[in-house]
Amino acid sequence: MSPFHWLRMAKWARHPPSAARVKLVFAVVAACLVLVAVERFIGWPDALTLEKQPRIRIRP
């Protein structure tokens, strides 16, 4: 770990984040986990899938 990480950890130990910020971080993580679960168990909608473009080969 670089010294920068140690300084940041010391700052967080002296001045921890507010309860509102901790709730916000947990809400964002929960939203991401919900999206991953929906994609994993229900599937990705076909309407949001890009169609594969055919490769064009240029021959000299």
N, C-alpha and C positions, 0 to 999 in steps of 0.2 A: 504494500500500500504506500502511496506517495504521502509526503508530509501534508499536502493539501487536504487529503481525506481525514487525517488526524485533526487538523485545525477545524474542519467542518463539523466533525463529531464533537469536539470540545465546545463549539459554538452552540450546537443543538442541546448539549447537556446543560449549558448555562441558561439558554433561552429556548425552551422546548416550544414546538408549534402549538398554536391555539387549538382548542377542542373543535372549533368550526373547520379548521384546515384539515384536521385528522378525519373528521366526518366526510369532508369533500373527497379526500384521497380514497377512503374506503368506498364511497359511492361510485367513484370512477372505476375502481377495480371491480366492484360488483357488476356494474354495467358491462364492462368488458367480458367478464365471466359469463354473463347471461347471453351476450351475443355469440360467444364461442359455443355455448351449450346449444343454442338454437341452431346454429350452423351445423353442429356435429350431429344432432339427433333428428332435426327436421330436414335439413338440407338447404343448399343455396338455391334461390329461385332462378329459374332459367332465364327470366327476363333481365336479370342483372349480370348474366354471364356474357362476356364478350365472345363474338364469333372469331374463330381462328382465321386469319387472313392467309390466303394461299401465297406461298413463296414464288416470286417471279424470278426465274433464272435468265440472266442475260448472257447469251453465248457470243463470243467474239467472232 
